[in-house]
């Protein structure tokens, strides 16, 4: 079984590869589901919340420096939450700007991985979570097919004009013109999707599956590809 599906967006010129390449932004009219920047901002906020306050710490100086605790971040989270509830996408350029801020941080990888898990938590909330639990106990071919259908739908919502395709043997998700690869030629931003696909596999297949980002446009491959190891 093999299936592929195009987002319907006209293909963009492929960016130059390698760490010296300039990132290629998504089309001006590209959009993403609000749940993606929402999950990323919530991860930033969680990482910037102090675990403890030192007795001699001047909070008026230290707290405003924490991006995730700023009034601007709280306002953006509320805006994205409202868009998510109403089913409204947001401009992809806002996600691009946010990713560029995150990848400059020393804890970028942890933030991106946590955001990927948070994305799936919100994406499957309610009915989606119940469907995933049912799929997990069904015969393996059925649960695999259900996982691929959900992965394709998710990819179309978060890929910002990238061309998604899914493959059955082995379980693979591929994105041509991946937003994360185009925004970050260093390849770190792709951890956002890696974490999301792994979390989706945990829900639909079994806990503990691994998603490997075995092909990446930043390394000169034709597409970013993730293999889910059961």
C-alpha positions in Angstrom: 0.0 0.0 0.0 1.3 3.4 -0.9 -0.4 6.7 -1.0 0.7 10.3 -1.8 -1.1 13.6 -1.9 -0.2 17.0 -3.0 -1.2 20.1 -1.1 -2.3 21.8 -4.3 0.2 24.6 -3.8 2.4 25.4 -6.7 5.9 24.0 -6.2 8.6 26.5 -5.0 12.1 26.6 -6.4 14.3 24.2 -4.3 16.7 26.1 -2.1 20.5 25.6 -2.3 21.6 23.0 0.2 24.3 23.0 2.8 25.0 25.0 5.9 25.9 28.1 3.9 22.6 28.1 2.0 20.2 31.0 2.5 16.8 29.8 3.6 13.9 30.0 1.2 10.7 31.4 2.8 7.3 29.9 2.1 5.0 31.6 -0.4 3.4 34.8 0.9 0.0 33.3 1.0 1.1 30.0 2.7 -0.7 29.1 5.9 -0.4 26.6 8.8 -2.7 25.4 11.4 -2.6 27.6 14.4 -1.9 24.6 16.7 1.7 24.5 15.4 2.9 28.0 16.5 0.7 27.6 19.6 2.6 24.4 20.6 5.9 26.1 19.9 5.1 29.2 22.0 3.8 27.1 24.8 7.1 25.1 24.8 9.1 28.3 24.9 7.0 29.5 27.9 7.5 26.3 29.7 11.2 26.4 29.3 11.5 30.0 30.4 9.5 29.5 33.6 12.0 29.5 36.4 12.1 26.4 38.6 13.1 28.4 41.6 13.7 32.0 42.6 17.0 32.8 44.3 16.8 35.0 47.4 19.0 37.7 45.9 17.5 37.5 42.4 16.1 40.8 41.1 13.0 39.7 39.3 12.4 43.1 37.7 15.6 42.5 35.8 15.7 38.8 35.2 12.1 37.9 34.3 11.6 40.4 31.5 14.6 38.8 29.7 12.8 35.5 29.6 11.1 35.5 26.1 8.4 33.0 27.2 7.3 35.1 30.1 6.8 38.3 28.2 3.4 40.0 27.7 3.9 39.7 23.9 4.2 35.9 24.2 1.1 35.6 26.4 -0.8 37.8 23.9 0.3 35.6 20.9 -0.6 32.4 22.7 -4.1 33.8 23.3 -4.4 34.8 19.7 -3.3 31.4 18.4 -5.6 29.6 20.9 -8.5 31.6 19.6 -7.6 30.8 16.0 -7.3 27.1 16.9 -10.8 27.0 18.5 -12.3 28.7 15.4 -10.4 26.5 13.0 -8.6 29.4 11.4 -5.0 29.0 10.0 -2.3 31.6 10.5 0.3 33.0 8.0 3.2 30.7 7.7 5.6 33.7 7.9 4.7 34.0 11.6 5.8 30.4 12.2 9.0 31.1 10.2 9.9 34.1 12.4 9.2 32.1 15.5 11.4 29.2 14.4 14.2 31.6 13.6 14.0 33.0 17.2 14.0 29.5 18.7 16.9 28.0 16.8 19.2 30.8 18.2 18.7 29.5 21.7 21.0 27.0 23.4 17.9 24.9 24.4 16.4 24.9 20.8 16.4 21.2 20.4 14.5 20.6 23.6 12.0 23.3 22.8 11.4 21.9 19.4 11.0 18.3 20.6 8.6 19.3 23.4 6.6 21.4 20.9 6.2 18.4 18.6 4.8 16.4 21.4 2.5 19.3 22.5 1.3 19.6 18.9 0.1 16.0 18.9 -1.5 16.4 22.3 -3.6 19.2 21.0 -4.2 17.8 17.6 -5.6 14.6 18.9 -7.5 16.1 21.9 -11.0 14.6 22.3 -12.3 12.5 19.5 -8.9 12.2 17.9 -7.4 10.6 21.0 -10.2 8.1 21.2 -9.7 7.1 17.6 -6.0 6.7 18.2 -6.7 4.3 21.2 -9.0 2.2 19.1 -6.5 2.1 16.2 -3.8 0.9 18.5 -5.7 -2.3 19.5 -6.8 -3.2 16.0 -4.9 -5.6 13.7 -1.5 -4.2 12.8 -2.3 -3.5 9.1 -5.4 -1.5 10.1 -3.5 0.6 12.7 -0.7 1.2 10.3 -3.2 2.5 7.7 -4.9 4.7 10.3 -1.6 6.1 11.3 -0.6 7.0 7.7 -4.0 8.6 7.1 -3.6 10.8 10.2 0.1 11.6 9.3 -1.0 12.7 5.8 -3.7 14.9 7.2 -1.4 16.4 9.8 1.3 17.1 7.3 -1.1 19.0 5.0 -2.0 21.2 8.0 1.5 22.0 9.2 3.7 21.8 6.2 2.9 25.3 4.8 2.8 24.4 1.1 5.2 21.5 1.2 4.2 18.4 -0.8 3.5 15.5 1.6 3.5 11.8 0.7 3.2 8.7 2.9 4.5 5.2 2.2 3.5 1.9 3.8 6.6 -0.3 3.7 8.4 0.9 5.7 6.2 3.6 7.3 7.5 6.8 5.9 6.4 10.4 5.7 8.1 12.6 3.1 7.9 16.4 2.6 9.2 18.1 -0.4 10.1 21.8 0.2 9.9 21.3 4.0 9.4 24.5 5.8 11.7 23.6 8.6 14.5 22.7 6.2 14.1 25.9 4.3 14.0 28.1 7.3 17.0 26.4 9.0 19.7 25.1 6.7 21.5 23.7 9.8 18.7 21.1 10.1 17.9 21.6 13.8 14.3 22.9 13.1 13.4 19.5 11.5 13.3 18.1 15.0 9.9 19.7 15.4 8.4 17.4 12.8 10.5 14.4 14.0 9.1 14.7 17.5 5.5 15.2 16.2 5.6 12.1 13.9 7.1 10.0 16.8 4.4 11.2 19.2 1.8 10.3 16.6 3.2 6.9 16.3 3.1 6.5 20.0 -0.6 7.1 19.9 -1.6 5.0 16.9 0.9 2.2 16.9 2.5 1.5 20.3 4.3 3.5 23.0 8.0 3.7 22.3 8.1 3.8 18.5 11.0 5.8 17.0 10.8 8.4 14.2 14.1 8.8 12.3 14.8 11.7 10.1 16.9 9.7 7.6 16.7 12.1 4.7 16.8 15.9 4.8 16.8 18.6 2.2 19.5 20.5 4.2 21.8 17.5 3.3 21.0 17.7 -0.4 18.2 15.1 -0.5 15.2 15.6 -2.7 12.9 15.7 0.2 12.8 15.5 4.0 11.8 12.0 5.0 10.9 10.4 8.3 10.8 6.6 8.9 8.7 5.4 11.8 10.3 2.3 13.4 7.7 0.1 15.1 
